[in-house]
Amino acid sequence: MDNPSDGQEPDEQTDPRLWKRDGWIARVIKNEDDDGWAVEMRRVGDAEPALVGPWTMGRDKKNPKPLDPSSFHTLVKTATEVLGRAEKAARSRLHRSVSCGDDRGRRFQVDLDIAPDEDDPHAMLTALDEATGERIRASRVSAGWKLTAATALKFAQTGHTGEDR
């Protein structure tokens, strides 16, 4: 049990195979693929680990090396980077943007933002005047709507999406 007089917060734990600190849990586990050990990192409250990787054997070559502050901080940094990349990839799957221009030199930015809604899959299409940043028009479209320079220009100029309503 944690002792409040040892300088740790009540929700912190620093056992050789389990560290809980700063919203993260590091757990050394038996590697199911071989005789070695692995470490999993998860944010407190997350169902799945953010990172699972090999863990170093101890000096006896049977048991895992104990977790320590330096290892824990490195694991937190790595897991944070992994989650950051995953979140960026998810955002890029849900947001697309195209710049286009008409024959009069007017430039538009058209954004497609997909709503991650299983019950009502759709996207919002928005056209902006690049010179002023002013929103020209917006429309709800299907989640599978194809954003290309040609479809973006047509939408920015006319408001037509090519979808029947």
Secondary structure, DSSP 8 states (H G I E B T S, - for coil): ---GGGT--TT-EE-SSEEEETTEEEEEEE-TTSSSEEEEEEETT-SS-SEEEEE-B-TTSSSB----HHHHHHHHHHHHHHHHHHHHHHHHHHEEEEEEE-TTS-EEEEEEEEE--SSS-EEEEEEEETTT--EEEEEEE-TT----HHHHHHHHHH---S---
